[in-house]
Amino acid sequence: MYPLTRFLAKHTQAAVKVEGTTDIVDPAVEEYEAGHSVEVRTSEREDSLKRDIV
C-alpha cells in the first residue's frame, strides 16, 4: 500500500449530520439562477429515441 493510503486507513472517522444545522447555500448559484432561465437540453440521440417510442 502507498503511505498516504495507509495513513488515511488508520485515521478514519464516521461522518454524522448534526440535527438543526442549516443547509449550505451558495449565493453565487442563487444569483446565477435569478439572472438566467434554466433550460434542460437533451441530446439528439435522446430526442430521436423519444420520437421512435411515440
HTML snippet that shows the backbone in 3Dmol.js (N, CA, C, O; Angstrom):
<script src="https://3Dmol.org/build/3Dmol-min.js"></script>
<div id="view" style="width:600px;height:400px;position:relative"></div>
<script>
const pdb = `
ATOM      1  N   MET A   1       0.831  -1.195   0.000  1.00  0.00           N
ATOM      2  CA  MET A   1       0.000   0.000   0.000  1.00  0.00           C
ATOM      3  C   MET A   1       0.867   1.246   0.000  1.00  0.00           C
ATOM      4  O   MET A   1       1.992   1.248   0.499  1.00  0.00           O
ATOM      5  N   TYR A   2       0.312   2.306  -0.573  1.00  0.00           N
ATOM      6  CA  TYR A   2       1.017   3.580  -0.558  1.00  0.00           C
ATOM      7  C   TYR A   2       0.964   4.176   0.848  1.00  0.00           C
ATOM      8  O   TYR A   2      -0.001   3.937   1.575  1.00  0.00           O
ATOM      9  N   PRO A   3       1.975   4.943   1.246  1.00  0.00           N
ATOM     10  CA  PRO A   3       1.983   5.528   2.596  1.00  0.00           C
ATOM     11  C   PRO A   3       0.756   6.392   2.886  1.00  0.00           C
ATOM     12  O   PRO A   3       0.214   6.335   3.989  1.00  0.00           O
ATOM     13  N   LEU A   4       0.312   7.190   1.916  1.00  0.00           N
ATOM     14  CA  LEU A   4      -0.855   8.040   2.151  1.00  0.00           C
ATOM     15  C   LEU A   4      -2.103   7.194   2.372  1.00  0.00           C
ATOM     16  O   LEU A   4      -2.907   7.498   3.253  1.00  0.00           O
ATOM     17  N   THR A   5      -2.272   6.141   1.587  1.00  0.00           N
ATOM     18  CA  THR A   5      -3.423   5.254   1.739  1.00  0.00           C
ATOM     19  C   THR A   5      -3.403   4.586   3.110  1.00  0.00           C
ATOM     20  O   THR A   5      -4.440   4.464   3.761  1.00  0.00           O
ATOM     21  N   ARG A   6      -2.244   4.162   3.536  1.00  0.00           N
ATOM     22  CA  ARG A   6      -2.102   3.527   4.852  1.00  0.00           C
ATOM     23  C   ARG A   6      -2.452   4.526   5.957  1.00  0.00           C
ATOM     24  O   ARG A   6      -3.159   4.189   6.907  1.00  0.00           O
ATOM     25  N   PHE A   7      -1.952   5.755   5.826  1.00  0.00           N
ATOM     26  CA  PHE A   7      -2.244   6.790   6.817  1.00  0.00           C
ATOM     27  C   PHE A   7      -3.741   7.059   6.907  1.00  0.00           C
ATOM     28  O   PHE A   7      -4.302   7.113   8.001  1.00  0.00           O
ATOM     29  N   LEU A   8      -4.392   7.229   5.747  1.00  0.00           N
ATOM     30  CA  LEU A   8      -5.823   7.518   5.741  1.00  0.00           C
ATOM     31  C   LEU A   8      -6.640   6.350   6.289  1.00  0.00           C
ATOM     32  O   LEU A   8      -7.652   6.566   6.956  1.00  0.00           O
ATOM     33  N   ALA A   9      -6.221   5.137   6.020  1.00  0.00           N
ATOM     34  CA  ALA A   9      -6.933   3.966   6.532  1.00  0.00           C
ATOM     35  C   ALA A   9      -6.878   3.913   8.058  1.00  0.00           C
ATOM     36  O   ALA A   9      -7.822   3.446   8.696  1.00  0.00           O
ATOM     37  N   LYS A  10      -5.789   4.384   8.640  1.00  0.00           N
ATOM     38  CA  LYS A  10      -5.645   4.370  10.102  1.00  0.00           C
ATOM     39  C   LYS A  10      -6.391   5.527  10.771  1.00  0.00           C
ATOM     40  O   LYS A  10      -6.721   5.449  11.955  1.00  0.00           O
ATOM     41  N   HIS A  11      -6.654   6.585  10.031  1.00  0.00           N
ATOM     42  CA  HIS A  11      -7.254   7.789  10.610  1.00  0.00           C
ATOM     43  C   HIS A  11      -8.624   8.074  10.001  1.00  0.00           C
ATOM     44  O   HIS A  11      -8.856   9.152   9.454  1.00  0.00           O
ATOM     45  N   THR A  12      -9.512   7.119  10.097  1.00  0.00           N
ATOM     46  CA  THR A  12     -10.870   7.312   9.575  1.00  0.00           C
ATOM     47  C   THR A  12     -11.816   7.643  10.719  1.00  0.00           C
ATOM     48  O   THR A  12     -11.562   7.308  11.876  1.00  0.00           O
ATOM     49  N   GLN A  13     -12.896   8.300  10.376  1.00  0.00           N
ATOM     50  CA  GLN A  13     -13.890   8.679  11.368  1.00  0.00           C
ATOM     51  C   GLN A  13     -15.236   8.773  10.671  1.00  0.00           C
ATOM     52  O   GLN A  13     -15.327   9.251   9.541  1.00  0.00           O
ATOM     53  N   ALA A  14     -16.262   8.324  11.338  1.00  0.00           N
ATOM     54  CA  ALA A  14     -17.607   8.369  10.762  1.00  0.00           C
ATOM     55  C   ALA A  14     -18.101   9.806  10.701  1.00  0.00           C
ATOM     56  O   ALA A  14     -17.855  10.597  11.612  1.00  0.00           O
ATOM     57  N   ALA A  15     -18.794  10.132   9.628  1.00  0.00           N
ATOM     58  CA  ALA A  15     -19.401  11.451   9.492  1.00  0.00           C
ATOM     59  C   ALA A  15     -20.835  11.392   9.997  1.00  0.00           C
ATOM     60  O   ALA A  15     -21.575  10.462   9.675  1.00  0.00           O
ATOM     61  N   VAL A  16     -21.224  12.380  10.786  1.00  0.00           N
ATOM     62  CA  VAL A  16     -22.553  12.402  11.374  1.00  0.00           C
ATOM     63  C   VAL A  16     -23.162  13.782  11.145  1.00  0.00           C
ATOM     64  O   VAL A  16     -22.521  14.801  11.401  1.00  0.00           O
ATOM     65  N   LYS A  17     -24.401  13.806  10.659  1.00  0.00           N
ATOM     66  CA  LYS A  17     -25.099  15.085  10.488  1.00  0.00           C
ATOM     67  C   LYS A  17     -25.700  15.490  11.822  1.00  0.00           C
ATOM     68  O   LYS A  17     -26.383  14.706  12.479  1.00  0.00           O
ATOM     69  N   VAL A  18     -25.437  16.708  12.200  1.00  0.00           N
ATOM     70  CA  VAL A  18     -25.959  17.245  13.444  1.00  0.00           C
ATOM     71  C   VAL A  18     -27.334  17.833  13.156  1.00  0.00           C
ATOM     72  O   VAL A  18     -27.479  18.698  12.292  1.00  0.00           O
ATOM     73  N   GLU A  19     -28.335  17.362  13.877  1.00  0.00           N
ATOM     74  CA  GLU A  19     -29.697  17.865  13.692  1.00  0.00           C
ATOM     75  C   GLU A  19     -29.749  19.351  14.022  1.00  0.00           C
ATOM     76  O   GLU A  19     -29.100  19.815  14.960  1.00  0.00           O
ATOM     77  N   GLY A  20     -30.525  20.087  13.243  1.00  0.00           N
ATOM     78  CA  GLY A  20     -30.681  21.503  13.494  1.00  0.00           C
ATOM     79  C   GLY A  20     -29.707  22.367  12.720  1.00  0.00           C
ATOM     80  O   GLY A  20     -29.788  23.594  12.776  1.00  0.00           O
ATOM     81  N   THR A  21     -28.780  21.740  11.991  1.00  0.00           N
ATOM     82  CA  THR A  21     -27.862  22.551  11.193  1.00  0.00           C
ATOM     83  C   THR A  21     -28.556  22.949   9.904  1.00  0.00           C
ATOM     84  O   THR A  21     -29.466  22.262   9.440  1.00  0.00           O
ATOM     85  N   THR A  22     -28.133  24.034   9.341  1.00  0.00           N
ATOM     86  CA  THR A  22     -28.767  24.540   8.128  1.00  0.00           C
ATOM     87  C   THR A  22     -28.105  23.954   6.892  1.00  0.00           C
ATOM     88  O   THR A  22     -26.971  23.478   6.942  1.00  0.00           O
ATOM     89  N   ASP A  23     -28.829  23.999   5.790  1.00  0.00           N
ATOM     90  CA  ASP A  23     -28.281  23.560   4.521  1.00  0.00           C
ATOM     91  C   ASP A  23     -27.312  24.620   4.008  1.00  0.00           C
ATOM     92  O   ASP A  23     -27.462  25.806   4.299  1.00  0.00           O
ATOM     93  N   ILE A  24     -26.336  24.185   3.254  1.00  0.00           N
ATOM     94  CA  ILE A  24     -25.373  25.101   2.677  1.00  0.00           C
ATOM     95  C   ILE A  24     -26.008  25.764   1.455  1.00  0.00           C
ATOM     96  O   ILE A  24     -26.556  25.085   0.587  1.00  0.00           O
ATOM     97  N   VAL A  25     -25.930  27.080   1.397  1.00  0.00           N
ATOM     98  CA  VAL A  25     -26.489  27.830   0.286  1.00  0.00           C
ATOM     99  C   VAL A  25     -25.361  28.659  -0.326  1.00  0.00           C
ATOM    100  O   VAL A  25     -24.672  29.400   0.375  1.00  0.00           O
ATOM    101  N   ASP A  26     -25.183  28.527  -1.625  1.00  0.00           N
ATOM    102  CA  ASP A  26     -24.159  29.293  -2.332  1.00  0.00           C
ATOM    103  C   ASP A  26     -24.823  30.499  -2.971  1.00  0.00           C
ATOM    104  O   ASP A  26     -25.616  30.339  -3.899  1.00  0.00           O
ATOM    105  N   PRO A  27     -24.520  31.709  -2.498  1.00  0.00           N
ATOM    106  CA  PRO A  27     -25.147  32.908  -3.053  1.00  0.00           C
ATOM    107  C   PRO A  27     -24.875  33.081  -4.544  1.00  0.00           C
ATOM    108  O   PRO A  27     -25.712  33.633  -5.258  1.00  0.00           O
ATOM    109  N   ALA A  28     -23.732  32.624  -5.025  1.00  0.00           N
ATOM    110  CA  ALA A  28     -23.403  32.754  -6.445  1.00  0.00           C
ATOM    111  C   ALA A  28     -24.370  31.934  -7.297  1.00  0.00           C
ATOM    112  O   ALA A  28     -24.736  32.358  -8.394  1.00  0.00           O
ATOM    113  N   VAL A  29     -24.783  30.780  -6.812  1.00  0.00           N
ATOM    114  CA  VAL A  29     -25.722  29.936  -7.554  1.00  0.00           C
ATOM    115  C   VAL A  29     -27.085  30.619  -7.605  1.00  0.00           C
ATOM    116  O   VAL A  29     -27.723  30.659  -8.657  1.00  0.00           O
ATOM    117  N   GLU A  30     -27.525  31.149  -6.487  1.00  0.00           N
ATOM    118  CA  GLU A  30     -28.815  31.841  -6.460  1.00  0.00           C
ATOM    119  C   GLU A  30     -28.806  33.048  -7.393  1.00  0.00           C
ATOM    120  O   GLU A  30     -29.788  33.304  -8.088  1.00  0.00           O
ATOM    121  N   GLU A  31     -27.699  33.788  -7.409  1.00  0.00           N
ATOM    122  CA  GLU A  31     -27.581  34.955  -8.287  1.00  0.00           C
ATOM    123  C   GLU A  31     -27.610  34.522  -9.751  1.00  0.00           C
ATOM    124  O   GLU A  31     -28.250  35.169 -10.580  1.00  0.00           O
ATOM    125  N   TYR A  32     -26.925  33.439 -10.065  1.00  0.00           N
ATOM    126  CA  TYR A  32     -26.899  32.930 -11.439  1.00  0.00           C
ATOM    127  C   TYR A  32     -28.294  32.492 -11.876  1.00  0.00           C
ATOM    128  O   TYR A  32     -28.745  32.843 -12.966  1.00  0.00           O
ATOM    129  N   GLU A  33     -28.981  31.720 -11.018  1.00  0.00           N
ATOM    130  CA  GLU A  33     -30.318  31.239 -11.366  1.00  0.00           C
ATOM    131  C   GLU A  33     -31.311  32.382 -11.510  1.00  0.00           C
ATOM    132  O   GLU A  33     -32.226  32.300 -12.329  1.00  0.00           O
ATOM    133  N   ALA A  34     -31.152  33.440 -10.735  1.00  0.00           N
ATOM    134  CA  ALA A  34     -32.055  34.577 -10.826  1.00  0.00           C
ATOM    135  C   ALA A  34     -31.870  35.321 -12.146  1.00  0.00           C
ATOM    136  O   ALA A  34     -32.823  35.897 -12.671  1.00  0.00           O
ATOM    137  N   GLY A  35     -30.656  35.311 -12.683  1.00  0.00           N
ATOM    138  CA  GLY A  35     -30.379  36.048 -13.895  1.00  0.00           C
ATOM    139  C   GLY A  35     -30.511  35.246 -15.167  1.00  0.00           C
ATOM    140  O   GLY A  35     -30.483  35.819 -16.256  1.00  0.00           O
ATOM    141  N   HIS A  36     -30.655  33.932 -15.064  1.00  0.00           N
ATOM    142  CA  HIS A  36     -30.718  33.074 -16.247  1.00  0.00           C
ATOM    143  C   HIS A  36     -31.902  32.125 -16.132  1.00  0.00           C
ATOM    144  O   HIS A  36     -32.185  31.591 -15.060  1.00  0.00           O
ATOM    145  N   SER A  37     -32.579  31.926 -17.234  1.00  0.00           N
ATOM    146  CA  SER A  37     -33.633  30.921 -17.227  1.00  0.00           C
ATOM    147  C   SER A  37     -32.962  29.561 -17.383  1.00  0.00           C
ATOM    148  O   SER A  37     -32.014  29.412 -18.153  1.00  0.00           O
ATOM    149  N   VAL A  38     -33.448  28.604 -16.668  1.00  0.00           N
ATOM    150  CA  VAL A  38     -32.849  27.274 -16.693  1.00  0.00           C
ATOM    151  C   VAL A  38     -33.475  26.467 -17.816  1.00  0.00           C
ATOM    152  O   VAL A  38     -34.692  26.286 -17.856  1.00  0.00           O
ATOM    153  N   GLU A  39     -32.645  25.984 -18.726  1.00  0.00           N
ATOM    154  CA  GLU A  39     -33.123  25.164 -19.832  1.00  0.00           C
ATOM    155  C   GLU A  39     -32.559  23.768 -19.686  1.00  0.00           C
ATOM    156  O   GLU A  39     -31.392  23.588 -19.336  1.00  0.00           O
ATOM    157  N   VAL A  40     -33.393  22.785 -19.955  1.00  0.00           N
ATOM    158  CA  VAL A  40     -32.940  21.409 -19.935  1.00  0.00           C
ATOM    159  C   VAL A  40     -32.735  20.979 -21.369  1.00  0.00           C
ATOM    160  O   VAL A  40     -33.676  20.973 -22.163  1.00  0.00           O
ATOM    161  N   ARG A  41     -31.517  20.621 -21.703  1.00  0.00           N
ATOM    162  CA  ARG A  41     -31.217  20.205 -23.069  1.00  0.00           C
ATOM    163  C   ARG A  41     -31.001  18.711 -23.105  1.00  0.00           C
ATOM    164  O   ARG A  41     -30.363  18.136 -22.224  1.00  0.00           O
ATOM    165  N   THR A  42     -31.547  18.089 -24.142  1.00  0.00           N
ATOM    166  CA  THR A  42     -31.330  16.669 -24.330  1.00  0.00           C
ATOM    167  C   THR A  42     -30.509  16.474 -25.590  1.00  0.00           C
ATOM    168  O   THR A  42     -30.495  17.322 -26.482  1.00  0.00           O
ATOM    169  N   SER A  43     -29.838  15.364 -25.644  1.00  0.00           N
ATOM    170  CA  SER A  43     -29.022  15.091 -26.815  1.00  0.00           C
ATOM    171  C   SER A  43     -29.908  14.709 -27.993  1.00  0.00           C
ATOM    172  O   SER A  43     -31.076  14.365 -27.816  1.00  0.00           O
ATOM    173  N   GLU A  44     -29.345  14.773 -29.189  1.00  0.00           N
ATOM    174  CA  GLU A  44     -30.103  14.400 -30.386  1.00  0.00           C
ATOM    175  C   GLU A  44     -30.512  12.935 -30.314  1.00  0.00           C
ATOM    176  O   GLU A  44     -31.592  12.563 -30.774  1.00  0.00           O
ATOM    177  N   ARG A  45     -29.667  12.122 -29.747  1.00  0.00           N
ATOM    178  CA  ARG A  45     -29.973  10.691 -29.624  1.00  0.00           C
ATOM    179  C   ARG A  45     -31.214  10.483 -28.745  1.00  0.00           C
ATOM    180  O   ARG A  45     -32.088   9.687 -29.088  1.00  0.00           O
ATOM    181  N   GLU A  46     -31.292  11.198 -27.611  1.00  0.00           N
ATOM    182  CA  GLU A  46     -32.448  11.078 -26.731  1.00  0.00           C
ATOM    183  C   GLU A  46     -33.706  11.559 -27.446  1.00  0.00           C
ATOM    184  O   GLU A  46     -34.768  10.949 -27.315  1.00  0.00           O
ATOM    185  N   ASP A  47     -33.592  12.646 -28.199  1.00  0.00           N
ATOM    186  CA  ASP A  47     -34.736  13.164 -28.948  1.00  0.00           C
ATOM    187  C   ASP A  47     -35.223  12.136 -29.972  1.00  0.00           C
ATOM    188  O   ASP A  47     -36.426  11.917 -30.117  1.00  0.00           O
ATOM    189  N   SER A  48     -34.284  11.512 -30.678  1.00  0.00           N
ATOM    190  CA  SER A  48     -34.691  10.520 -31.689  1.00  0.00           C
ATOM    191  C   SER A  48     -35.313   9.295 -31.029  1.00  0.00           C
ATOM    192  O   SER A  48     -36.231   8.696 -31.588  1.00  0.00           O
ATOM    193  N   LEU A  49     -34.830   8.917 -29.855  1.00  0.00           N
ATOM    194  CA  LEU A  49     -35.414   7.768 -29.147  1.00  0.00           C
ATOM    195  C   LEU A  49     -36.833   8.094 -28.720  1.00  0.00           C
ATOM    196  O   LEU A  49     -37.708   7.233 -28.801  1.00  0.00           O
ATOM    197  N   LYS A  50     -37.085   9.321 -28.265  1.00  0.00           N
ATOM    198  CA  LYS A  50     -38.422   9.718 -27.857  1.00  0.00           C
ATOM    199  C   LYS A  50     -39.388   9.677 -29.048  1.00  0.00           C
ATOM    200  O   LYS A  50     -40.536   9.257 -28.903  1.00  0.00           O
ATOM    201  N   ARG A  51     -38.925  10.107 -30.212  1.00  0.00           N
ATOM    202  CA  ARG A  51     -39.777  10.085 -31.411  1.00  0.00           C
ATOM    203  C   ARG A  51     -40.095   8.648 -31.811  1.00  0.00           C
ATOM    204  O   ARG A  51     -41.204   8.358 -32.260  1.00  0.00           O
ATOM    205  N   ASP A  52     -39.129   7.754 -31.649  1.00  0.00           N
ATOM    206  CA  ASP A  52     -39.360   6.345 -32.014  1.00  0.00           C
ATOM    207  C   ASP A  52     -40.373   5.688 -31.092  1.00  0.00           C
ATOM    208  O   ASP A  52     -41.132   4.819 -31.521  1.00  0.00           O
ATOM    209  N   ILE A  53     -40.389   6.098 -29.820  1.00  0.00           N
ATOM    210  CA  ILE A  53     -41.288   5.492 -28.840  1.00  0.00           C
ATOM    211  C   ILE A  53     -42.721   5.943 -29.085  1.00  0.00           C
ATOM    212  O   ILE A  53     -43.648   5.143 -28.963  1.00  0.00           O
ATOM    213  N   VAL A  54     -42.913   7.197 -29.426  1.00  0.00           N
ATOM    214  CA  VAL A  54     -44.248   7.765 -29.610  1.00  0.00           C
ATOM    215  C   VAL A  54     -44.834   7.266 -30.844  1.00  0.00           C
ATOM    216  O   VAL A  54     -45.961   7.626 -31.182  1.00  0.00           O
TER     217      VAL A  54
END
`;
const viewer = $3Dmol.createViewer("view");
viewer.addModel(pdb, "pdb");
viewer.setStyle({}, {cartoon: {color: "spectrum"}});
viewer.zoomTo();
viewer.render();
</script>
